[in-house]
């Protein structure tokens, strides 16, 4: 399974890069896309109308959902601690995505380079 970060979803939904659209269509056709709460919330907040919100909600909630637990939050805090010890910082939301990916053995498909600094995260390589 692959957790698709908001940065990639936005490219896909806005009919952005053809390579991202092709990769997302491939992942979706294989049933390999997993949804997490923070990504869902970020995508839904950008809806431009009630109709778009409802369509997006239906579409996103049809994907397999990975819920966070108390352990997930503890892992996110631990990842933040590890980054700070190395002089780096990370957004709590991205660290939550990373913690979920680690817990569930998922890769993260993202356009954000800072995910590379998070220990233990496996990044999805498009086309690979």
N, CA, C and O atoms as CSV, one atom per row, in Angstrom:
chain,resi,resn,atom,element,x,y,z
A,1,UNK,N,N,0.838,-1.189,0.000
A,1,UNK,CA,C,0.000,0.000,0.000
A,1,UNK,C,C,0.882,1.252,0.000
A,1,UNK,O,O,2.020,1.242,0.468
A,2,UNK,N,N,0.318,2.308,-0.534
A,2,UNK,CA,C,1.023,3.580,-0.652
A,2,UNK,C,C,0.146,4.684,-0.068
A,2,UNK,O,O,-1.011,4.837,-0.458
A,3,UNK,N,N,0.698,5.444,0.859
A,3,UNK,CA,C,0.012,6.626,1.358
A,3,UNK,C,C,0.413,7.773,0.440
A,3,UNK,O,O,1.593,8.106,0.325
A,4,UNK,N,N,-0.564,8.365,-0.202
A,4,UNK,CA,C,-0.303,9.465,-1.129
A,4,UNK,C,C,-0.458,10.770,-0.352
A,4,UNK,O,O,-1.521,11.061,0.196
A,5,UNK,N,N,0.609,11.538,-0.317
A,5,UNK,CA,C,0.629,12.811,0.395
A,5,UNK,C,C,-0.202,13.847,-0.363
A,5,UNK,O,O,-0.419,13.732,-1.570
A,6,UNK,N,N,-0.652,14.845,0.362
A,6,UNK,CA,C,-1.475,15.907,-0.213
A,6,UNK,C,C,-0.819,16.550,-1.426
A,6,UNK,O,O,-1.506,16.892,-2.388
A,7,UNK,N,N,0.499,16.721,-1.397
A,7,UNK,CA,C,1.202,17.371,-2.507
A,7,UNK,C,C,0.977,16.637,-3.825
A,7,UNK,O,O,0.834,17.276,-4.867
A,8,UNK,N,N,0.944,15.325,-3.797
A,8,UNK,CA,C,0.722,14.527,-5.009
A,8,UNK,C,C,-0.759,14.523,-5.380
A,8,UNK,O,O,-1.105,14.643,-6.555
A,9,UNK,N,N,-1.632,14.385,-4.386
A,9,UNK,CA,C,-3.066,14.429,-4.663
A,9,UNK,C,C,-3.450,15.714,-5.372
A,9,UNK,O,O,-4.237,15.692,-6.318
A,10,UNK,N,N,-2.900,16.832,-4.924
A,10,UNK,CA,C,-3.244,18.116,-5.540
A,10,UNK,C,C,-2.819,18.163,-7.001
A,10,UNK,O,O,-3.551,18.681,-7.844
A,11,UNK,N,N,-1.641,17.625,-7.307
A,11,UNK,CA,C,-1.194,17.545,-8.713
A,11,UNK,C,C,-2.176,16.710,-9.521
A,11,UNK,O,O,-2.550,17.071,-10.637
A,12,UNK,N,N,-2.583,15.598,-8.945
A,12,UNK,CA,C,-3.493,14.682,-9.625
A,12,UNK,C,C,-4.869,15.322,-9.837
A,12,UNK,O,O,-5.410,15.277,-10.942
A,13,UNK,N,N,-5.424,15.905,-8.802
A,13,UNK,CA,C,-6.776,16.462,-8.873
A,13,UNK,C,C,-6.861,17.706,-9.745
A,13,UNK,O,O,-7.913,17.993,-10.317
A,14,UNK,N,N,-5.773,18.439,-9.849
A,14,UNK,CA,C,-5.767,19.654,-10.663
A,14,UNK,C,C,-5.312,19.379,-12.090
A,14,UNK,O,O,-5.010,20.304,-12.844
A,15,UNK,N,N,-5.267,18.106,-12.454
A,15,UNK,CA,C,-4.817,17.713,-13.799
A,15,UNK,C,C,-3.441,18.286,-14.086
A,15,UNK,O,O,-3.188,18.845,-15.153
A,16,UNK,N,N,-2.565,18.133,-13.112
A,16,UNK,CA,C,-1.198,18.649,-13.228
A,16,UNK,C,C,-0.329,17.785,-14.122
A,16,UNK,O,O,-0.732,17.431,-15.230
A,17,UNK,N,N,0.846,17.449,-13.656
A,17,UNK,CA,C,1.824,16.701,-14.437
A,17,UNK,C,C,1.244,15.385,-14.943
A,17,UNK,O,O,0.619,14.637,-14.192
A,18,UNK,N,N,1.458,15.119,-16.205
A,18,UNK,CA,C,0.959,13.874,-16.813
A,18,UNK,C,C,1.566,12.656,-16.134
A,18,UNK,O,O,0.894,11.636,-15.982
A,19,UNK,N,N,2.826,12.747,-15.723
A,19,UNK,CA,C,3.480,11.610,-15.076
A,19,UNK,C,C,2.833,11.285,-13.734
A,19,UNK,O,O,2.701,10.114,-13.380
A,20,UNK,N,N,2.430,12.302,-12.988
A,20,UNK,CA,C,1.758,12.089,-11.705
A,20,UNK,C,C,0.380,11.484,-11.948
A,20,UNK,O,O,-0.024,10.556,-11.247
A,21,UNK,N,N,-0.335,11.998,-12.927
A,21,UNK,CA,C,-1.664,11.465,-13.245
A,21,UNK,C,C,-1.569,9.988,-13.640
A,21,UNK,O,O,-2.371,9.170,-13.191
A,22,UNK,N,N,-0.599,9.654,-14.469
A,22,UNK,CA,C,-0.434,8.269,-14.909
A,22,UNK,C,C,-0.091,7.364,-13.721
A,22,UNK,O,O,-0.638,6.269,-13.592
A,23,UNK,N,N,0.799,7.817,-12.873
A,23,UNK,CA,C,1.214,7.013,-11.714
A,23,UNK,C,C,0.044,6.817,-10.750
A,23,UNK,O,O,-0.162,5.716,-10.241
A,24,UNK,N,N,-0.712,7.867,-10.503
A,24,UNK,CA,C,-1.867,7.756,-9.611
A,24,UNK,C,C,-2.921,6.834,-10.189
A,24,UNK,O,O,-3.523,6.044,-9.461
A,25,UNK,N,N,-3.150,6.927,-11.480
A,25,UNK,CA,C,-4.126,6.030,-12.110
A,25,UNK,C,C,-3.678,4.575,-11.998
A,25,UNK,O,O,-4.502,3.685,-11.787
A,26,UNK,N,N,-2.386,4.332,-12.137
A,26,UNK,CA,C,-1.855,2.981,-11.991
A,26,UNK,C,C,-2.052,2.472,-10.567
A,26,UNK,O,O,-2.546,1.364,-10.362
A,27,UNK,N,N,-1.664,3.285,-9.581
A,27,UNK,CA,C,-1.821,2.888,-8.180
A,27,UNK,C,C,-3.290,2.632,-7.833
A,27,UNK,O,O,-3.617,1.654,-7.160
A,28,UNK,N,N,-4.156,3.509,-8.295
A,28,UNK,CA,C,-5.584,3.363,-8.017
A,28,UNK,C,C,-6.147,2.105,-8.681
A,28,UNK,O,O,-6.958,1.397,-8.083
A,29,UNK,N,N,-5.725,1.827,-9.905
A,29,UNK,CA,C,-6.236,0.643,-10.600
A,29,UNK,C,C,-5.797,-0.648,-9.913
A,29,UNK,O,O,-6.497,-1.658,-9.977
A,30,UNK,N,N,-4.652,-0.614,-9.265
A,30,UNK,CA,C,-4.147,-1.776,-8.521
A,30,UNK,C,C,-4.721,-1.856,-7.103
A,30,UNK,O,O,-4.506,-2.847,-6.405
A,31,UNK,N,N,-5.440,-0.831,-6.681
A,31,UNK,CA,C,-5.973,-0.806,-5.324
A,31,UNK,C,C,-4.904,-0.613,-4.270
A,31,UNK,O,O,-5.028,-1.122,-3.156
A,32,UNK,N,N,-3.853,0.120,-4.611
A,32,UNK,CA,C,-2.711,0.275,-3.706
A,32,UNK,C,C,-2.671,1.605,-2.961
A,32,UNK,O,O,-1.716,1.868,-2.229
A,33,UNK,N,N,-3.685,2.446,-3.132
A,33,UNK,CA,C,-3.694,3.754,-2.475
A,33,UNK,C,C,-4.419,3.640,-1.142
A,33,UNK,O,O,-5.559,3.179,-1.081
A,34,UNK,N,N,-3.744,4.067,-0.072
A,34,UNK,CA,C,-4.356,4.109,1.256
A,34,UNK,C,C,-4.578,5.567,1.648
A,34,UNK,O,O,-3.775,6.441,1.319
A,35,UNK,N,N,-5.667,5.813,2.347
A,35,UNK,CA,C,-5.996,7.168,2.800
A,35,UNK,C,C,-5.724,7.279,4.296
A,35,UNK,O,O,-5.910,6.324,5.050
A,36,UNK,N,N,-5.279,8.464,4.707
A,36,UNK,CA,C,-5.102,8.768,6.127
A,36,UNK,C,C,-5.873,10.055,6.425
A,36,UNK,O,O,-6.104,10.873,5.535
A,37,UNK,N,N,-6.260,10.219,7.673
A,37,UNK,CA,C,-7.137,11.307,8.062
A,37,UNK,C,C,-6.631,12.690,7.733
A,37,UNK,O,O,-7.388,13.526,7.240
A,38,UNK,N,N,-5.363,12.945,7.999
A,38,UNK,CA,C,-4.842,14.292,7.786
A,38,UNK,C,C,-4.847,14.662,6.302
A,38,UNK,O,O,-5.128,15.810,5.957
A,39,UNK,N,N,-4.544,13.719,5.432
A,39,UNK,CA,C,-4.577,13.990,3.990
A,39,UNK,C,C,-6.015,14.218,3.543
A,39,UNK,O,O,-6.292,15.127,2.760
A,40,UNK,N,N,-6.928,13.390,4.042
A,40,UNK,CA,C,-8.334,13.575,3.691
A,40,UNK,C,C,-8.814,14.973,4.098
A,40,UNK,O,O,-9.461,15.663,3.310
A,41,UNK,N,N,-8.501,15.380,5.311
A,41,UNK,CA,C,-8.933,16.694,5.795
A,41,UNK,C,C,-8.328,17.821,4.962
A,41,UNK,O,O,-9.010,18.794,4.639
A,42,UNK,N,N,-7.054,17.689,4.618
A,42,UNK,CA,C,-6.414,18.732,3.808
A,42,UNK,C,C,-7.056,18.841,2.434
A,42,UNK,O,O,-7.240,19.945,1.921
A,43,UNK,N,N,-7.396,17.713,1.840
A,43,UNK,CA,C,-8.020,17.731,0.519
A,43,UNK,C,C,-9.444,18.280,0.570
A,43,UNK,O,O,-9.843,19.065,-0.290
A,44,UNK,N,N,-10.199,17.869,1.571
A,44,UNK,CA,C,-11.589,18.313,1.675
A,44,UNK,C,C,-11.694,19.811,1.957
A,44,UNK,O,O,-12.623,20.470,1.490
A,45,UNK,N,N,-10.745,20.342,2.718
A,45,UNK,CA,C,-10.823,21.770,3.029
A,45,UNK,C,C,-10.649,22.633,1.785
A,45,UNK,O,O,-11.022,23.806,1.795
A,46,UNK,N,N,-10.095,22.080,0.728
A,46,UNK,CA,C,-9.879,22.832,-0.497
A,46,UNK,C,C,-11.026,22.773,-1.492
A,46,UNK,O,O,-10.939,23.362,-2.569
A,47,UNK,N,N,-12.108,22.066,-1.144
A,47,UNK,CA,C,-13.248,21.967,-2.058
A,47,UNK,C,C,-13.795,23.358,-2.364
A,47,UNK,O,O,-13.821,24.235,-1.500
A,48,UNK,N,N,-14.231,23.543,-3.610
A,48,UNK,CA,C,-14.709,24.845,-4.069
A,48,UNK,C,C,-16.225,24.989,-4.003
A,48,UNK,O,O,-16.751,26.091,-4.160
A,49,UNK,N,N,-16.932,23.882,-3.772
A,49,UNK,CA,C,-18.388,23.934,-3.691
A,49,UNK,C,C,-18.872,22.761,-2.847
A,49,UNK,O,O,-18.120,21.825,-2.576
A,50,UNK,N,N,-20.134,22.824,-2.437
A,50,UNK,CA,C,-20.725,21.721,-1.674
A,50,UNK,C,C,-20.728,20.448,-2.510
A,50,UNK,O,O,-20.447,19.364,-1.998
A,51,UNK,N,N,-21.045,20.577,-3.797
A,51,UNK,CA,C,-21.064,19.415,-4.683
A,51,UNK,C,C,-19.675,18.786,-4.786
A,51,UNK,O,O,-19.531,17.566,-4.710
A,52,UNK,N,N,-18.663,19.622,-4.958
A,52,UNK,CA,C,-17.296,19.106,-5.032
A,52,UNK,C,C,-16.899,18.441,-3.721
A,52,UNK,O,O,-16.248,17.396,-3.727
A,53,UNK,N,N,-17.281,19.035,-2.606
A,53,UNK,CA,C,-16.986,18.456,-1.299
A,53,UNK,C,C,-17.604,17.071,-1.160
A,53,UNK,O,O,-16.955,16.135,-0.693
A,54,UNK,N,N,-18.855,16.949,-1.566
A,54,UNK,CA,C,-19.551,15.665,-1.466
A,54,UNK,C,C,-18.937,14.617,-2.382
A,54,UNK,O,O,-18.762,13.468,-1.978
A,55,UNK,N,N,-18.608,15.003,-3.617
A,55,UNK,CA,C,-17.991,14.056,-4.551
A,55,UNK,C,C,-16.627,13.608,-4.051
A,55,UNK,O,O,-16.296,12.423,-4.096
A,56,UNK,N,N,-15.846,14.557,-3.579
A,56,UNK,CA,C,-14.512,14.238,-3.067
A,56,UNK,C,C,-14.606,13.346,-1.831
A,56,UNK,O,O,-13.833,12.399,-1.682
A,57,UNK,N,N,-15.550,13.651,-0.952
A,57,UNK,CA,C,-15.744,12.832,0.245
A,57,UNK,C,C,-16.079,11.399,-0.137
A,57,UNK,O,O,-15.499,10.458,0.406
A,58,UNK,N,N,-17.014,11.227,-1.070
A,58,UNK,CA,C,-17.392,9.878,-1.514
A,58,UNK,C,C,-16.204,9.139,-2.095
A,58,UNK,O,O,-15.992,7.960,-1.815
A,59,UNK,N,N,-15.445,9.833,-2.894
A,59,UNK,CA,C,-14.301,9.227,-3.573
A,59,UNK,C,C,-13.210,8.828,-2.574
A,59,UNK,O,O,-12.688,7.715,-2.633
A,60,UNK,N,N,-12.871,9.733,-1.664
A,60,UNK,CA,C,-11.784,9.482,-0.712
A,60,UNK,C,C,-12.162,8.447,0.336
A,60,UNK,O,O,-11.326,7.637,0.736
A,61,UNK,N,N,-13.408,8.465,0.784
A,61,UNK,CA,C,-13.809,7.499,1.815
A,61,UNK,C,C,-13.968,6.084,1.257
A,61,UNK,O,O,-14.119,5.132,2.022
A,62,UNK,N,N,-13.935,5.940,-0.056
A,62,UNK,CA,C,-13.989,4.606,-0.667
A,62,UNK,C,C,-12.623,3.916,-0.627
A,62,UNK,O,O,-12.535,2.708,-0.851
A,63,UNK,N,N,-11.571,4.666,-0.347
A,63,UNK,CA,C,-10.218,4.103,-0.289
A,63,UNK,C,C,-9.991,3.411,1.057
A,63,UNK,O,O,-10.616,3.777,2.053
A,64,UNK,N,N,-9.102,2.413,1.093
A,64,UNK,CA,C,-8.746,1.820,2.390
A,64,UNK,C,C,-8.209,2.915,3.318
A,64,UNK,O,O,-7.419,3.763,2.901
A,65,UNK,N,N,-8.646,2.886,4.571
A,65,UNK,CA,C,-8.313,3.944,5.522
A,65,UNK,C,C,-7.417,3.406,6.631
A,65,UNK,O,O,-7.701,2.367,7.227
A,66,UNK,N,N,-6.338,4.123,6.897
A,66,UNK,CA,C,-5.425,3.765,7.981
A,66,UNK,C,C,-5.610,4.757,9.119
A,66,UNK,O,O,-5.269,5.933,8.989
A,67,UNK,N,N,-6.147,4.282,10.227
A,67,UNK,CA,C,-6.446,5.151,11.368
A,67,UNK,C,C,-5.255,5.216,12.319
A,67,UNK,O,O,-4.505,4.254,12.487
A,68,UNK,N,N,-5.113,6.368,12.923
A,68,UNK,CA,C,-4.056,6.520,13.915
A,68,UNK,C,C,-4.544,6.033,15.278
A,68,UNK,O,O,-5.737,6.039,15.581
A,69,UNK,N,N,-3.575,5.614,16.083
A,69,UNK,CA,C,-3.836,5.151,17.439
A,69,UNK,C,C,-2.938,5.954,18.386
A,69,UNK,O,O,-2.177,6.823,17.961
A,70,UNK,N,N,-3.046,5.647,19.645
A,70,UNK,CA,C,-2.163,6.274,20.630
A,70,UNK,C,C,-0.702,5.986,20.286
A,70,UNK,O,O,0.162,6.849,20.437
A,71,UNK,N,N,-0.441,4.778,19.829
A,71,UNK,CA,C,0.921,4.394,19.439
A,71,UNK,C,C,1.404,5.234,18.247
A,71,UNK,O,O,2.577,5.601,18.178
A,72,UNK,N,N,0.504,5.533,17.321
A,72,UNK,CA,C,0.865,6.346,16.156
A,72,UNK,C,C,1.334,7.723,16.598
A,72,UNK,O,O,2.354,8.225,16.127
A,73,UNK,N,N,0.575,8.331,17.511
A,73,UNK,CA,C,0.943,9.666,17.998
A,73,UNK,C,C,2.274,9.625,18.735
A,73,UNK,O,O,3.087,10.540,18.604
A,74,UNK,N,N,2.502,8.559,19.515
A,74,UNK,CA,C,3.779,8.420,20.217
A,74,UNK,C,C,4.918,8.278,19.206
A,74,UNK,O,O,5.990,8.855,19.393
A,75,UNK,N,N,4.689,7.516,18.142
A,75,UNK,CA,C,5.712,7.353,17.108
A,75,UNK,C,C,5.997,8.689,16.417
A,75,UNK,O,O,7.155,9.009,16.149
A,76,UNK,N,N,4.958,9.466,16.130
A,76,UNK,CA,C,5.144,10.777,15.498
A,76,UNK,C,C,5.986,11.686,16.405
A,76,UNK,O,O,6.874,12.392,15.927
A,77,UNK,N,N,5.708,11.664,17.697
A,77,UNK,CA,C,6.495,12.445,18.648
A,77,UNK,C,C,7.939,11.984,18.702
A,77,UNK,O,O,8.858,12.799,18.794
A,78,UNK,N,N,8.135,10.680,18.645
A,78,UNK,CA,C,9.490,10.123,18.643
A,78,UNK,C,C,10.243,10.535,17.382
A,78,UNK,O,O,11.422,10.882,17.446
A,79,UNK,N,N,9.566,10.499,16.240
A,79,UNK,CA,C,10.203,10.928,14.991
A,79,UNK,C,C,10.600,12.401,15.063
A,79,UNK,O,O,11.676,12.785,14.603
A,80,UNK,N,N,9.731,13.212,15.638
A,80,UNK,CA,C,10.033,14.632,15.801
A,80,UNK,C,C,11.253,14.819,16.689
A,80,UNK,O,O,12.131,15.629,16.393
A,81,UNK,N,N,11.297,14.068,17.774
A,81,UNK,CA,C,12.444,14.116,18.685
A,81,UNK,C,C,13.736,13.757,17.951
A,81,UNK,O,O,14.752,14.438,18.097
A,82,UNK,N,N,13.687,12.679,17.159
A,82,UNK,CA,C,14.880,12.253,16.414
A,82,UNK,C,C,15.339,13.330,15.432
A,82,UNK,O,O,16.536,13.590,15.306
A,83,UNK,N,N,14.392,13.953,14.742
A,83,UNK,CA,C,14.744,15.020,13.796
A,83,UNK,C,C,15.376,16.202,14.521
A,83,UNK,O,O,16.403,16.725,14.088
A,84,UNK,N,N,14.767,16.616,15.613
A,84,UNK,CA,C,15.308,17.760,16.363
A,84,UNK,C,C,16.717,17.479,16.874
A,84,UNK,O,O,17.554,18.381,16.901
A,85,UNK,N,N,16.984,16.259,17.272
A,85,UNK,CA,C,18.330,15.886,17.757
A,85,UNK,C,C,19.360,16.001,16.643
A,85,UNK,O,O,20.552,16.170,16.902
A,86,UNK,N,N,18.896,15.910,15.412
A,86,UNK,CA,C,19.811,16.056,14.264
A,86,UNK,C,C,19.787,17.472,13.714
A,86,UNK,O,O,20.383,17.744,12.672
A,87,UNK,N,N,19.098,18.382,14.409
A,87,UNK,CA,C,19.058,19.768,13.984
A,87,UNK,C,C,18.058,20.053,12.887
A,87,UNK,O,O,18.129,21.089,12.226
A,88,UNK,N,N,17.126,19.137,12.692
A,88,UNK,CA,C,16.098,19.319,11.658
A,88,UNK,C,C,14.738,19.432,12.342
A,88,UNK,O,O,14.599,19.152,13.532
A,89,UNK,N,N,13.769,19.835,11.586
A,89,UNK,CA,C,12.404,19.924,12.111
A,89,UNK,C,C,11.461,19.288,11.109
A,89,UNK,O,O,11.795,19.128,9.935
A,90,UNK,N,N,10.304,18.936,11.577
A,90,UNK,CA,C,9.296,18.379,10.690
A,90,UNK,C,C,7.920,18.815,11.135
A,90,UNK,O,O,7.676,19.016,12.325
A,91,UNK,N,N,7.029,18.959,10.186
A,91,UNK,CA,C,5.656,19.311,10.514
A,91,UNK,C,C,4.997,18.117,11.205
A,91,UNK,O,O,5.197,16.970,10.806
A,92,UNK,N,N,4.222,18.396,12.233
A,92,UNK,CA,C,3.555,17.326,12.963
A,92,UNK,C,C,2.646,16.514,12.039
A,92,UNK,O,O,2.539,15.297,12.193
A,93,UNK,N,N,1.995,17.171,11.089
A,93,UNK,CA,C,1.120,16.442,10.171
A,93,UNK,C,C,1.914,15.477,9.293
A,93,UNK,O,O,1.487,14.344,9.070
A,94,UNK,N,N,3.055,15.919,8.799
A,94,UNK,CA,C,3.898,15.035,7.987
A,94,UNK,C,C,4.466,13.900,8.827
A,94,UNK,O,O,4.606,12.774,8.349
A,95,UNK,N,N,4.789,14.198,10.069
A,95,UNK,CA,C,5.305,13.156,10.958
A,95,UNK,C,C,4.223,12.132,11.283
A,95,UNK,O,O,4.522,10.953,11.474
A,96,UNK,N,N,2.974,12.572,11.348
A,96,UNK,CA,C,1.864,11.648,11.549
A,96,UNK,C,C,1.716,10.734,10.334
A,96,UNK,O,O,1.514,9.529,10.483
A,97,UNK,N,N,1.814,11.298,9.147
A,97,UNK,CA,C,1.773,10.488,7.923
A,97,UNK,C,C,2.923,9.477,7.933
A,97,UNK,O,O,2.726,8.304,7.618
A,98,UNK,N,N,4.103,9.930,8.291
A,98,UNK,CA,C,5.274,9.048,8.349
A,98,UNK,C,C,5.065,7.929,9.367
A,98,UNK,O,O,5.385,6.772,9.096
A,99,UNK,N,N,4.530,8.273,10.534
A,99,UNK,CA,C,4.297,7.265,11.573
A,99,UNK,C,C,3.308,6.205,11.089
A,99,UNK,O,O,3.508,5.013,11.322
A,100,UNK,N,N,2.254,6.635,10.424
A,100,UNK,CA,C,1.279,5.683,9.880
A,100,UNK,C,C,1.914,4.785,8.821
A,100,UNK,O,O,1.657,3.582,8.781
A,101,UNK,N,N,2.736,5.373,7.974
A,101,UNK,CA,C,3.412,4.591,6.933
A,101,UNK,C,C,4.322,3.530,7.557
A,101,UNK,O,O,4.332,2.379,7.119
A,102,UNK,N,N,5.067,3.914,8.558
A,102,UNK,CA,C,5.968,2.968,9.226
A,102,UNK,C,C,5.162,1.851,9.884
A,102,UNK,O,O,5.484,0.673,9.725
A,103,UNK,N,N,4.123,2.218,10.617
A,103,UNK,CA,C,3.302,1.221,11.317
A,103,UNK,C,C,2.664,0.212,10.375
A,103,UNK,O,O,2.575,-0.972,10.698
A,104,UNK,N,N,2.223,0.673,9.221
A,104,UNK,CA,C,1.484,-0.191,8.302
A,104,UNK,C,C,2.346,-0.741,7.161
A,104,UNK,O,O,1.834,-1.408,6.262
A,105,UNK,N,N,3.644,-0.463,7.198
A,105,UNK,CA,C,4.539,-0.966,6.165
A,105,UNK,C,C,4.266,-0.377,4.800
A,105,UNK,O,O,4.457,-1.042,3.782
A,106,UNK,N,N,3.822,0.866,4.771
A,106,UNK,CA,C,3.492,1.539,3.510
A,106,UNK,C,C,4.644,2.427,3.050
A,106,UNK,O,O,5.504,2.824,3.836
A,107,UNK,N,N,4.634,2.722,1.767
A,107,UNK,CA,C,5.506,3.749,1.221
A,107,UNK,C,C,4.724,5.053,1.179
A,107,UNK,O,O,3.493,5.043,1.217
A,108,UNK,N,N,5.432,6.176,1.101
A,108,UNK,CA,C,4.803,7.482,0.988
A,108,UNK,C,C,5.144,8.052,-0.381
A,108,UNK,O,O,6.314,8.163,-0.749
A,109,UNK,N,N,4.105,8.410,-1.129
A,109,UNK,CA,C,4.275,9.056,-2.435
A,109,UNK,C,C,4.078,10.548,-2.199
A,109,UNK,O,O,2.974,10.996,-1.889
A,110,UNK,N,N,5.151,11.306,-2.347
A,110,UNK,CA,C,5.120,12.725,-2.029
A,110,UNK,C,C,6.001,13.519,-2.970
A,110,UNK,O,O,6.940,12.986,-3.561
A,111,UNK,N,N,5.691,14.797,-3.103
A,111,UNK,CA,C,6.540,15.722,-3.844
A,111,UNK,C,C,7.371,16.563,-2.883
A,111,UNK,O,O,8.176,17.390,-3.309
A,112,UNK,N,N,7.172,16.349,-1.585
A,112,UNK,CA,C,7.866,17.133,-0.570
A,112,UNK,C,C,9.174,16.457,-0.163
A,112,UNK,O,O,9.180,15.344,0.364
A,113,UNK,N,N,10.263,17.143,-0.415
A,113,UNK,CA,C,11.593,16.599,-0.135
A,113,UNK,C,C,11.853,16.330,1.341
A,113,UNK,O,O,12.656,15.459,1.675
A,114,UNK,N,N,11.189,17.058,2.224
A,114,UNK,CA,C,11.496,16.899,3.649
A,114,UNK,C,C,11.141,15.515,4.190
A,114,UNK,O,O,11.623,15.142,5.260
A,115,UNK,N,N,10.319,14.752,3.490
A,115,UNK,CA,C,10.040,13.386,3.934
A,115,UNK,C,C,11.301,12.530,3.908
A,115,UNK,O,O,11.393,11.539,4.633
A,116,UNK,N,N,12.270,12.903,3.079
A,116,UNK,CA,C,13.524,12.138,2.997
A,116,UNK,C,C,14.301,12.165,4.309
A,116,UNK,O,O,15.075,11.250,4.590
A,117,UNK,N,N,14.101,13.200,5.106
A,117,UNK,CA,C,14.829,13.339,6.371
A,117,UNK,C,C,14.221,12.519,7.501
A,117,UNK,O,O,14.861,12.330,8.536
A,118,UNK,N,N,13.014,12.037,7.324
A,118,UNK,CA,C,12.332,11.334,8.407
A,118,UNK,C,C,12.831,9.895,8.477
A,118,UNK,O,O,12.689,9.136,7.518
A,119,UNK,N,N,13.415,9.521,9.614
A,119,UNK,CA,C,13.984,8.168,9.727
A,119,UNK,C,C,12.921,7.078,9.626
A,119,UNK,O,O,11.852,7.166,10.231
A,120,UNK,N,N,13.243,6.057,8.850
A,120,UNK,CA,C,12.379,4.893,8.736
A,120,UNK,C,C,11.299,4.962,7.678
A,120,UNK,O,O,10.580,3.985,7.470
A,121,UNK,N,N,11.168,6.102,6.998
A,121,UNK,CA,C,10.127,6.241,5.985
A,121,UNK,C,C,10.640,5.740,4.645
A,121,UNK,O,O,11.731,6.096,4.201
A,122,UNK,N,N,9.822,4.902,4.013
A,122,UNK,CA,C,10.137,4.429,2.669
A,122,UNK,C,C,9.338,5.270,1.681
A,122,UNK,O,O,8.112,5.348,1.768
A,123,UNK,N,N,10.028,5.890,0.756
A,123,UNK,CA,C,9.368,6.734,-0.229
A,123,UNK,C,C,9.028,5.916,-1.476
A,123,UNK,O,O,9.804,5.068,-1.916
A,124,UNK,N,N,7.860,6.192,-2.025
A,124,UNK,CA,C,7.432,5.549,-3.265
A,124,UNK,C,C,8.133,6.220,-4.422
A,124,UNK,O,O,8.153,7.447,-4.522
A,125,UNK,N,N,8.703,5.423,-5.288
A,125,UNK,CA,C,9.384,5.969,-6.462
A,125,UNK,C,C,8.509,5.722,-7.678
A,125,UNK,O,O,8.301,4.580,-8.088
A,126,UNK,N,N,8.011,6.784,-8.239
A,126,UNK,CA,C,7.143,6.678,-9.406
A,126,UNK,C,C,7.900,6.018,-10.561
A,126,UNK,O,O,9.075,6.298,-10.799
A,127,UNK,N,N,7.201,5.143,-11.262
A,127,UNK,CA,C,7.799,4.469,-12.398
A,127,UNK,C,C,8.739,3.340,-12.015
A,127,UNK,O,O,9.327,2.695,-12.883
A,128,UNK,N,N,8.880,3.102,-10.739
A,128,UNK,CA,C,9.830,2.080,-10.308
A,128,UNK,C,C,9.126,0.947,-9.676
A,128,UNK,O,O,9.763,-0.014,-9.247
